[in-house]
Amino acid sequence: MLLFDRHRIVVVIDSKIGSIVGFAALNVSESVLSQIFVSVDRKREGIGSILFAWAEEVSRGPLIVRTLATNIESIRFYERQGMIEFENSVNEFNGEPVVGYILSARTPDHHSE
């Protein structure tokens, strides 16, 4: 199911039994993937890669994502998707360090997980 608003598109994937297993939110005009989530019990099934591919396809420029520097699982996922680190900053709300990633050039085996 796709939900639209003025600034981003949110994708929700339903499993065969109708439960939400993942979603992504993208600021289309800025090509910023602001949220990507996969249910803990559904990780390593390729759902995150599907959501990421959707965001890449819909974005209007090089895809950007920012995550807490302590979020090692997310950082590894973004790097597997071909993203490269391009900035370091501090979260203005909690003071935690943040790492920014941008999608580098594609490789033929990019979506393998």
Chimera marker file (.cmm) of the C-alpha trace (Angstrom):
<marker_set name="trace">
<marker id="1" x="0.000" y="0.000" z="0.000" r="1" g="1" b="0" radius="0.5"/>
<marker id="2" x="1.328" y="3.480" z="-0.802" r="1" g="1" b="0" radius="0.5"/>
<marker id="3" x="0.452" y="6.534" z="1.233" r="1" g="1" b="0" radius="0.5"/>
<marker id="4" x="1.190" y="10.006" z="-0.136" r="1" g="1" b="0" radius="0.5"/>
<marker id="5" x="1.585" y="13.414" z="1.443" r="1" g="1" b="0" radius="0.5"/>
<marker id="6" x="3.164" y="16.659" z="0.256" r="1" g="1" b="0" radius="0.5"/>
<marker id="7" x="6.723" y="15.893" z="1.343" r="1" g="1" b="0" radius="0.5"/>
<marker id="8" x="7.264" y="12.171" z="1.320" r="1" g="1" b="0" radius="0.5"/>
<marker id="9" x="5.914" y="8.822" z="0.298" r="1" g="1" b="0" radius="0.5"/>
<marker id="10" x="5.534" y="6.020" z="2.825" r="1" g="1" b="0" radius="0.5"/>
<marker id="11" x="5.551" y="2.404" z="1.683" r="1" g="1" b="0" radius="0.5"/>
<marker id="12" x="3.963" y="-0.274" z="3.862" r="1" g="1" b="0" radius="0.5"/>
<marker id="13" x="4.463" y="-3.947" z="3.080" r="1" g="1" b="0" radius="0.5"/>
<marker id="14" x="1.780" y="-6.325" z="4.335" r="1" g="1" b="0" radius="0.5"/>
<marker id="15" x="2.517" y="-9.995" z="4.893" r="1" g="1" b="0" radius="0.5"/>
<marker id="16" x="0.129" y="-12.754" z="3.798" r="1" g="1" b="0" radius="0.5"/>
<marker id="17" x="-1.696" y="-12.434" z="7.118" r="1" g="1" b="0" radius="0.5"/>
<marker id="18" x="-2.062" y="-8.667" z="6.794" r="1" g="1" b="0" radius="0.5"/>
<marker id="19" x="0.482" y="-7.471" z="9.359" r="1" g="1" b="0" radius="0.5"/>
<marker id="20" x="2.906" y="-4.655" z="8.680" r="1" g="1" b="0" radius="0.5"/>
<marker id="21" x="6.401" y="-6.026" z="8.125" r="1" g="1" b="0" radius="0.5"/>
<marker id="22" x="8.215" y="-2.878" z="6.985" r="1" g="1" b="0" radius="0.5"/>
<marker id="23" x="7.950" y="0.677" z="5.748" r="1" g="1" b="0" radius="0.5"/>
<marker id="24" x="10.045" y="3.494" z="4.316" r="1" g="1" b="0" radius="0.5"/>
<marker id="25" x="9.542" y="7.253" z="4.186" r="1" g="1" b="0" radius="0.5"/>
<marker id="26" x="11.219" y="9.425" z="1.589" r="1" g="1" b="0" radius="0.5"/>
<marker id="27" x="11.393" y="13.180" z="1.201" r="1" g="1" b="0" radius="0.5"/>
<marker id="28" x="11.132" y="13.033" z="-2.578" r="1" g="1" b="0" radius="0.5"/>
<marker id="29" x="12.149" y="16.623" z="-3.321" r="1" g="1" b="0" radius="0.5"/>
<marker id="30" x="15.354" y="16.312" z="-1.276" r="1" g="1" b="0" radius="0.5"/>
<marker id="31" x="15.979" y="12.576" z="-1.987" r="1" g="1" b="0" radius="0.5"/>
<marker id="32" x="16.330" y="11.927" z="1.747" r="1" g="1" b="0" radius="0.5"/>
<marker id="33" x="15.291" y="8.533" z="3.068" r="1" g="1" b="0" radius="0.5"/>
<marker id="34" x="14.048" y="9.693" z="6.459" r="1" g="1" b="0" radius="0.5"/>
<marker id="35" x="12.809" y="6.326" z="7.734" r="1" g="1" b="0" radius="0.5"/>
<marker id="36" x="13.215" y="2.680" z="6.897" r="1" g="1" b="0" radius="0.5"/>
<marker id="37" x="11.966" y="-0.050" z="9.197" r="1" g="1" b="0" radius="0.5"/>
<marker id="38" x="11.666" y="-3.822" z="9.041" r="1" g="1" b="0" radius="0.5"/>
<marker id="39" x="9.996" y="-5.851" z="11.778" r="1" g="1" b="0" radius="0.5"/>
<marker id="40" x="12.594" y="-7.664" z="13.908" r="1" g="1" b="0" radius="0.5"/>
<marker id="41" x="11.110" y="-11.087" z="13.162" r="1" g="1" b="0" radius="0.5"/>
<marker id="42" x="11.245" y="-10.429" z="9.385" r="1" g="1" b="0" radius="0.5"/>
<marker id="43" x="14.820" y="-9.170" z="9.055" r="1" g="1" b="0" radius="0.5"/>
<marker id="44" x="17.224" y="-10.874" z="6.629" r="1" g="1" b="0" radius="0.5"/>
<marker id="45" x="14.359" y="-11.686" z="4.224" r="1" g="1" b="0" radius="0.5"/>
<marker id="46" x="15.194" y="-8.940" z="1.718" r="1" g="1" b="0" radius="0.5"/>
<marker id="47" x="12.392" y="-6.594" z="2.796" r="1" g="1" b="0" radius="0.5"/>
<marker id="48" x="14.809" y="-3.775" z="3.624" r="1" g="1" b="0" radius="0.5"/>
<marker id="49" x="16.472" y="-4.153" z="0.234" r="1" g="1" b="0" radius="0.5"/>
<marker id="50" x="13.082" y="-3.962" z="-1.497" r="1" g="1" b="0" radius="0.5"/>
<marker id="51" x="12.197" y="-0.798" z="0.423" r="1" g="1" b="0" radius="0.5"/>
<marker id="52" x="15.601" y="0.700" z="-0.319" r="1" g="1" b="0" radius="0.5"/>
<marker id="53" x="15.250" y="-0.079" z="-4.038" r="1" g="1" b="0" radius="0.5"/>
<marker id="54" x="11.857" y="1.626" z="-4.011" r="1" g="1" b="0" radius="0.5"/>
<marker id="55" x="13.349" y="4.753" z="-2.397" r="1" g="1" b="0" radius="0.5"/>
<marker id="56" x="16.163" y="4.812" z="-4.925" r="1" g="1" b="0" radius="0.5"/>
<marker id="57" x="13.718" y="4.532" z="-7.809" r="1" g="1" b="0" radius="0.5"/>
<marker id="58" x="11.397" y="7.273" z="-6.516" r="1" g="1" b="0" radius="0.5"/>
<marker id="59" x="14.075" y="9.770" z="-5.419" r="1" g="1" b="0" radius="0.5"/>
<marker id="60" x="14.846" y="12.687" z="-7.701" r="1" g="1" b="0" radius="0.5"/>
<marker id="61" x="18.591" y="12.768" z="-7.042" r="1" g="1" b="0" radius="0.5"/>
<marker id="62" x="21.331" y="10.846" z="-5.243" r="1" g="1" b="0" radius="0.5"/>
<marker id="63" x="19.675" y="9.101" z="-2.296" r="1" g="1" b="0" radius="0.5"/>
<marker id="64" x="20.741" y="10.390" z="1.139" r="1" g="1" b="0" radius="0.5"/>
<marker id="65" x="20.202" y="8.871" z="4.573" r="1" g="1" b="0" radius="0.5"/>
<marker id="66" x="21.316" y="9.878" z="8.054" r="1" g="1" b="0" radius="0.5"/>
<marker id="67" x="21.529" y="7.583" z="11.064" r="1" g="1" b="0" radius="0.5"/>
<marker id="68" x="22.948" y="7.609" z="14.556" r="1" g="1" b="0" radius="0.5"/>
<marker id="69" x="26.635" y="6.707" z="14.537" r="1" g="1" b="0" radius="0.5"/>
<marker id="70" x="25.881" y="4.035" z="17.164" r="1" g="1" b="0" radius="0.5"/>
<marker id="71" x="23.327" y="2.297" z="14.905" r="1" g="1" b="0" radius="0.5"/>
<marker id="72" x="25.813" y="-0.246" z="13.548" r="1" g="1" b="0" radius="0.5"/>
<marker id="73" x="23.133" y="-2.547" z="12.086" r="1" g="1" b="0" radius="0.5"/>
<marker id="74" x="21.722" y="0.274" z="9.943" r="1" g="1" b="0" radius="0.5"/>
<marker id="75" x="25.173" y="1.500" z="8.927" r="1" g="1" b="0" radius="0.5"/>
<marker id="76" x="26.105" y="-1.986" z="7.712" r="1" g="1" b="0" radius="0.5"/>
<marker id="77" x="22.811" y="-2.235" z="5.792" r="1" g="1" b="0" radius="0.5"/>
<marker id="78" x="23.369" y="1.103" z="4.038" r="1" g="1" b="0" radius="0.5"/>
<marker id="79" x="26.927" y="0.147" z="3.141" r="1" g="1" b="0" radius="0.5"/>
<marker id="80" x="25.699" y="-3.182" z="1.695" r="1" g="1" b="0" radius="0.5"/>
<marker id="81" x="23.287" y="-1.163" z="-0.448" r="1" g="1" b="0" radius="0.5"/>
<marker id="82" x="26.244" y="0.735" z="-1.938" r="1" g="1" b="0" radius="0.5"/>
<marker id="83" x="26.040" y="3.912" z="0.145" r="1" g="1" b="0" radius="0.5"/>
<marker id="84" x="29.157" y="5.787" z="1.187" r="1" g="1" b="0" radius="0.5"/>
<marker id="85" x="29.695" y="8.024" z="4.206" r="1" g="1" b="0" radius="0.5"/>
<marker id="86" x="29.746" y="11.713" z="3.304" r="1" g="1" b="0" radius="0.5"/>
<marker id="87" x="29.145" y="13.687" z="6.502" r="1" g="1" b="0" radius="0.5"/>
<marker id="88" x="29.273" y="13.610" z="10.292" r="1" g="1" b="0" radius="0.5"/>
<marker id="89" x="27.083" y="15.826" z="12.438" r="1" g="1" b="0" radius="0.5"/>
<marker id="90" x="25.240" y="15.952" z="15.757" r="1" g="1" b="0" radius="0.5"/>
<marker id="91" x="21.514" y="15.295" z="16.238" r="1" g="1" b="0" radius="0.5"/>
<marker id="92" x="20.049" y="18.636" z="17.314" r="1" g="1" b="0" radius="0.5"/>
<marker id="93" x="17.443" y="16.979" z="19.558" r="1" g="1" b="0" radius="0.5"/>
<marker id="94" x="19.506" y="14.471" z="21.554" r="1" g="1" b="0" radius="0.5"/>
<marker id="95" x="23.125" y="15.542" z="20.985" r="1" g="1" b="0" radius="0.5"/>
<marker id="96" x="24.083" y="12.113" z="19.580" r="1" g="1" b="0" radius="0.5"/>
<marker id="97" x="26.561" y="11.819" z="16.685" r="1" g="1" b="0" radius="0.5"/>
<marker id="98" x="24.980" y="11.244" z="13.262" r="1" g="1" b="0" radius="0.5"/>
<marker id="99" x="26.501" y="9.793" z="10.090" r="1" g="1" b="0" radius="0.5"/>
<marker id="100" x="25.234" y="10.798" z="6.651" r="1" g="1" b="0" radius="0.5"/>
<marker id="101" x="25.372" y="8.395" z="3.703" r="1" g="1" b="0" radius="0.5"/>
<marker id="102" x="24.858" y="8.991" z="0.006" r="1" g="1" b="0" radius="0.5"/>
<marker id="103" x="24.272" y="6.387" z="-2.669" r="1" g="1" b="0" radius="0.5"/>
<marker id="104" x="27.348" y="5.791" z="-4.786" r="1" g="1" b="0" radius="0.5"/>
<marker id="105" x="27.371" y="4.479" z="-8.369" r="1" g="1" b="0" radius="0.5"/>
<marker id="106" x="25.505" y="1.216" z="-8.924" r="1" g="1" b="0" radius="0.5"/>
<marker id="107" x="27.133" y="-2.135" z="-9.410" r="1" g="1" b="0" radius="0.5"/>
<marker id="108" x="25.433" y="-5.060" z="-11.230" r="1" g="1" b="0" radius="0.5"/>
<marker id="109" x="25.109" y="-7.226" z="-8.086" r="1" g="1" b="0" radius="0.5"/>
<marker id="110" x="23.895" y="-4.347" z="-5.917" r="1" g="1" b="0" radius="0.5"/>
<marker id="111" x="20.633" y="-5.845" z="-4.636" r="1" g="1" b="0" radius="0.5"/>
<marker id="112" x="22.007" y="-9.183" z="-3.510" r="1" g="1" b="0" radius="0.5"/>
<marker id="113" x="21.753" y="-9.696" z="0.209" r="1" g="1" b="0" radius="0.5"/>
<link id1="1" id2="2" r="1" g="1" b="0" radius="0.2"/>
<link id1="2" id2="3" r="1" g="1" b="0" radius="0.2"/>
<link id1="3" id2="4" r="1" g="1" b="0" radius="0.2"/>
<link id1="4" id2="5" r="1" g="1" b="0" radius="0.2"/>
<link id1="5" id2="6" r="1" g="1" b="0" radius="0.2"/>
<link id1="6" id2="7" r="1" g="1" b="0" radius="0.2"/>
<link id1="7" id2="8" r="1" g="1" b="0" radius="0.2"/>
<link id1="8" id2="9" r="1" g="1" b="0" radius="0.2"/>
<link id1="9" id2="10" r="1" g="1" b="0" radius="0.2"/>
<link id1="10" id2="11" r="1" g="1" b="0" radius="0.2"/>
<link id1="11" id2="12" r="1" g="1" b="0" radius="0.2"/>
<link id1="12" id2="13" r="1" g="1" b="0" radius="0.2"/>
<link id1="13" id2="14" r="1" g="1" b="0" radius="0.2"/>
<link id1="14" id2="15" r="1" g="1" b="0" radius="0.2"/>
<link id1="15" id2="16" r="1" g="1" b="0" radius="0.2"/>
<link id1="16" id2="17" r="1" g="1" b="0" radius="0.2"/>
<link id1="17" id2="18" r="1" g="1" b="0" radius="0.2"/>
<link id1="18" id2="19" r="1" g="1" b="0" radius="0.2"/>
<link id1="19" id2="20" r="1" g="1" b="0" radius="0.2"/>
<link id1="20" id2="21" r="1" g="1" b="0" radius="0.2"/>
<link id1="21" id2="22" r="1" g="1" b="0" radius="0.2"/>
<link id1="22" id2="23" r="1" g="1" b="0" radius="0.2"/>
<link id1="23" id2="24" r="1" g="1" b="0" radius="0.2"/>
<link id1="24" id2="25" r="1" g="1" b="0" radius="0.2"/>
<link id1="25" id2="26" r="1" g="1" b="0" radius="0.2"/>
<link id1="26" id2="27" r="1" g="1" b="0" radius="0.2"/>
<link id1="27" id2="28" r="1" g="1" b="0" radius="0.2"/>
<link id1="28" id2="29" r="1" g="1" b="0" radius="0.2"/>
<link id1="29" id2="30" r="1" g="1" b="0" radius="0.2"/>
<link id1="30" id2="31" r="1" g="1" b="0" radius="0.2"/>
<link id1="31" id2="32" r="1" g="1" b="0" radius="0.2"/>
<link id1="32" id2="33" r="1" g="1" b="0" radius="0.2"/>
<link id1="33" id2="34" r="1" g="1" b="0" radius="0.2"/>
<link id1="34" id2="35" r="1" g="1" b="0" radius="0.2"/>
<link id1="35" id2="36" r="1" g="1" b="0" radius="0.2"/>
<link id1="36" id2="37" r="1" g="1" b="0" radius="0.2"/>
<link id1="37" id2="38" r="1" g="1" b="0" radius="0.2"/>
<link id1="38" id2="39" r="1" g="1" b="0" radius="0.2"/>
<link id1="39" id2="40" r="1" g="1" b="0" radius="0.2"/>
<link id1="40" id2="41" r="1" g="1" b="0" radius="0.2"/>
<link id1="41" id2="42" r="1" g="1" b="0" radius="0.2"/>
<link id1="42" id2="43" r="1" g="1" b="0" radius="0.2"/>
<link id1="43" id2="44" r="1" g="1" b="0" radius="0.2"/>
<link id1="44" id2="45" r="1" g="1" b="0" radius="0.2"/>
<link id1="45" id2="46" r="1" g="1" b="0" radius="0.2"/>
<link id1="46" id2="47" r="1" g="1" b="0" radius="0.2"/>
<link id1="47" id2="48" r="1" g="1" b="0" radius="0.2"/>
<link id1="48" id2="49" r="1" g="1" b="0" radius="0.2"/>
<link id1="49" id2="50" r="1" g="1" b="0" radius="0.2"/>
<link id1="50" id2="51" r="1" g="1" b="0" radius="0.2"/>
<link id1="51" id2="52" r="1" g="1" b="0" radius="0.2"/>
<link id1="52" id2="53" r="1" g="1" b="0" radius="0.2"/>
<link id1="53" id2="54" r="1" g="1" b="0" radius="0.2"/>
<link id1="54" id2="55" r="1" g="1" b="0" radius="0.2"/>
<link id1="55" id2="56" r="1" g="1" b="0" radius="0.2"/>
<link id1="56" id2="57" r="1" g="1" b="0" radius="0.2"/>
<link id1="57" id2="58" r="1" g="1" b="0" radius="0.2"/>
<link id1="58" id2="59" r="1" g="1" b="0" radius="0.2"/>
<link id1="59" id2="60" r="1" g="1" b="0" radius="0.2"/>
<link id1="60" id2="61" r="1" g="1" b="0" radius="0.2"/>
<link id1="61" id2="62" r="1" g="1" b="0" radius="0.2"/>
<link id1="62" id2="63" r="1" g="1" b="0" radius="0.2"/>
<link id1="63" id2="64" r="1" g="1" b="0" radius="0.2"/>
<link id1="64" id2="65" r="1" g="1" b="0" radius="0.2"/>
<link id1="65" id2="66" r="1" g="1" b="0" radius="0.2"/>
<link id1="66" id2="67" r="1" g="1" b="0" radius="0.2"/>
<link id1="67" id2="68" r="1" g="1" b="0" radius="0.2"/>
<link id1="68" id2="69" r="1" g="1" b="0" radius="0.2"/>
<link id1="69" id2="70" r="1" g="1" b="0" radius="0.2"/>
<link id1="70" id2="71" r="1" g="1" b="0" radius="0.2"/>
<link id1="71" id2="72" r="1" g="1" b="0" radius="0.2"/>
<link id1="72" id2="73" r="1" g="1" b="0" radius="0.2"/>
<link id1="73" id2="74" r="1" g="1" b="0" radius="0.2"/>
<link id1="74" id2="75" r="1" g="1" b="0" radius="0.2"/>
<link id1="75" id2="76" r="1" g="1" b="0" radius="0.2"/>
<link id1="76" id2="77" r="1" g="1" b="0" radius="0.2"/>
<link id1="77" id2="78" r="1" g="1" b="0" radius="0.2"/>
<link id1="78" id2="79" r="1" g="1" b="0" radius="0.2"/>
<link id1="79" id2="80" r="1" g="1" b="0" radius="0.2"/>
<link id1="80" id2="81" r="1" g="1" b="0" radius="0.2"/>
<link id1="81" id2="82" r="1" g="1" b="0" radius="0.2"/>
<link id1="82" id2="83" r="1" g="1" b="0" radius="0.2"/>
<link id1="83" id2="84" r="1" g="1" b="0" radius="0.2"/>
<link id1="84" id2="85" r="1" g="1" b="0" radius="0.2"/>
<link id1="85" id2="86" r="1" g="1" b="0" radius="0.2"/>
<link id1="86" id2="87" r="1" g="1" b="0" radius="0.2"/>
<link id1="87" id2="88" r="1" g="1" b="0" radius="0.2"/>
<link id1="88" id2="89" r="1" g="1" b="0" radius="0.2"/>
<link id1="89" id2="90" r="1" g="1" b="0" radius="0.2"/>
<link id1="90" id2="91" r="1" g="1" b="0" radius="0.2"/>
<link id1="91" id2="92" r="1" g="1" b="0" radius="0.2"/>
<link id1="92" id2="93" r="1" g="1" b="0" radius="0.2"/>
<link id1="93" id2="94" r="1" g="1" b="0" radius="0.2"/>
<link id1="94" id2="95" r="1" g="1" b="0" radius="0.2"/>
<link id1="95" id2="96" r="1" g="1" b="0" radius="0.2"/>
<link id1="96" id2="97" r="1" g="1" b="0" radius="0.2"/>
<link id1="97" id2="98" r="1" g="1" b="0" radius="0.2"/>
<link id1="98" id2="99" r="1" g="1" b="0" radius="0.2"/>
<link id1="99" id2="100" r="1" g="1" b="0" radius="0.2"/>
<link id1="100" id2="101" r="1" g="1" b="0" radius="0.2"/>
<link id1="101" id2="102" r="1" g="1" b="0" radius="0.2"/>
<link id1="102" id2="103" r="1" g="1" b="0" radius="0.2"/>
<link id1="103" id2="104" r="1" g="1" b="0" radius="0.2"/>
<link id1="104" id2="105" r="1" g="1" b="0" radius="0.2"/>
<link id1="105" id2="106" r="1" g="1" b="0" radius="0.2"/>
<link id1="106" id2="107" r="1" g="1" b="0" radius="0.2"/>
<link id1="107" id2="108" r="1" g="1" b="0" radius="0.2"/>
<link id1="108" id2="109" r="1" g="1" b="0" radius="0.2"/>
<link id1="109" id2="110" r="1" g="1" b="0" radius="0.2"/>
<link id1="110" id2="111" r="1" g="1" b="0" radius="0.2"/>
<link id1="111" id2="112" r="1" g="1" b="0" radius="0.2"/>
<link id1="112" id2="113" r="1" g="1" b="0" radius="0.2"/>
</marker_set>
